[in-house]
Amino acid sequence: MNQPATTPFAPPFADLPRGPCWAVIFSSVRSAEDEAGYEATAARMVELAAQQPGFLGVESARGADGFGITVSYWASEEAIAAWRRHAEHTLAREQGRTRWYSGFALRVARVERAYGSTGSHDDTAT
């Protein structure tokens, strides 16, 4: 079976197909509550998401002010919907709403192309 060409990136960049995929963009502001519980749950969600059919990768950053953005990439909207329905993810989302975030926004977008530079390799596309 032919695999789609991917961007030649290493972590912290997600390795994505050059063609279309989907991005779930989660922007949040962390509360000061339960840092250890948050960190453990966040790590578990990345581990669990990576096991889901259609998961392509994740990129995440958070500033000292508590504002962060996590982008997870998926092969299809169906894969995103299945992840949203996952029982453990549902519990984690509820914890986030009630304990770990003072605010958040979620956006879903179609990624038409993926390319860039990691410093050692330029991957430009038109």
C-alpha positions in Angstrom: 0.0 0.0 0.0 1.4 3.4 -0.9 1.8 5.8 2.0 1.3 9.5 1.4 4.3 11.7 1.3 4.9 13.4 4.7 6.7 16.5 5.8 10.2 15.5 7.0 9.8 17.0 10.5 10.9 15.7 13.8 9.3 16.6 17.2 8.2 19.1 18.2 6.6 19.2 14.8 3.9 16.7 13.8 4.8 14.5 10.8 1.8 15.3 8.5 0.7 14.1 5.1 1.3 16.7 2.4 -2.3 16.4 1.3 -5.4 17.3 3.2 -6.0 16.4 6.9 -7.8 18.0 9.8 -6.6 20.1 12.7 -8.2 20.5 16.1 -6.9 23.7 17.6 -7.3 24.0 21.4 -6.4 27.4 22.9 -6.6 27.6 26.7 -5.7 29.6 29.8 -4.6 27.4 32.7 -5.8 28.0 36.2 -3.3 27.5 39.0 -5.2 24.5 40.3 -3.8 20.9 40.5 -0.7 21.2 38.3 0.3 17.6 38.9 -3.1 16.3 38.0 -3.2 18.4 34.9 0.3 17.3 33.7 -0.5 13.6 34.3 -3.8 13.9 32.4 -2.3 15.9 29.5 0.4 13.3 29.1 -2.2 10.5 29.2 -4.4 12.2 26.6 -1.4 12.5 24.2 -0.6 8.8 24.8 -4.2 7.8 24.3 -4.8 10.0 21.2 -1.8 8.4 19.5 -3.5 5.0 19.8 -6.7 6.2 18.0 -7.3 5.4 14.4 -6.7 8.5 12.2 -4.5 10.3 14.7 -1.6 12.0 12.8 0.3 14.0 15.5 0.2 16.8 18.0 2.0 20.1 18.6 1.7 22.1 21.8 3.1 25.2 23.5 2.3 27.1 26.7 3.6 30.5 27.8 4.5 31.6 31.3 1.2 33.5 31.5 -0.7 30.2 31.2 -1.9 30.7 27.7 -1.4 27.6 25.5 -2.3 26.2 22.1 -2.4 22.5 21.3 -3.0 21.4 17.7 -3.9 17.8 17.1 -4.0 16.5 13.5 -6.4 13.8 12.2 -7.0 12.0 9.0 -10.7 12.7 9.0 -13.6 14.4 10.7 -14.8 10.9 11.7 -11.6 10.3 13.5 -12.0 13.6 15.4 -15.6 12.6 16.3 -14.5 9.2 17.6 -11.8 10.8 19.8 -14.4 13.3 21.2 -16.6 10.3 22.1 -13.8 8.4 23.8 -14.8 7.8 27.5 -11.4 8.8 29.1 -11.2 11.9 26.9 -14.7 12.9 27.9 -13.7 12.7 31.6 -10.6 14.7 30.9 -12.5 17.4 29.1 -14.9 17.7 32.1 -11.9 18.1 34.5 -10.5 20.8 32.2 -13.8 22.8 32.3 -14.2 22.5 36.0 -10.6 22.6 37.3 -7.8 23.3 34.9 -8.8 26.0 32.5 -10.0 29.5 33.3 -11.0 29.8 29.6 -10.7 27.9 26.3 -11.6 27.8 22.7 -11.7 24.9 20.3 -11.6 25.2 16.5 -11.6 22.5 13.8 -10.1 23.2 10.4 -9.1 21.4 7.3 -5.4 21.6 6.5 -4.9 21.7 2.7 -1.1 21.6 2.7 1.7 21.1 5.1 5.2 22.3 4.5 7.9 24.4 6.3 11.5 24.4 7.5 13.2 22.8 10.5 16.4 24.6 10.0 18.2 21.7 8.4 15.7 21.1 5.7 13.6 23.5 3.6 10.4 21.9 2.3 8.6 24.6 0.3 5.5 23.9 -1.6 3.4 26.0 -3.9 
